């Protein structure tokens, strides 16, 4: 999960104000849950294998 959050997309979204949401992630999660500055939740899915 940490490697995924460190990807370029995660960094760009964080720079734009997104914050990572504490979530009950499965062991092999291929997504992260974020919140925009207004508190709306959204997911970023890793589509690369």
Residue pairs with C-beta under 8 A, 6 or more apart in sequence:
1 25
1 29
1 32
4 10
4 29
4 30
4 32
4 46
5 20
5 32
7 46
9 44
10 32
10 44
13 34
13 44
14 20
17 36
17 37
18 34
18 35
18 36
18 37
19 34
19 35
20 32
20 33
20 34
21 33
21 34
21 35
21 41
23 32
23 33
25 31
30 45
30 46
31 43
31 44
31 45
31 46
32 43
32 44
33 41
33 42
33 43
34 41
34 42
34 43
34 44
35 41
35 42
36 42
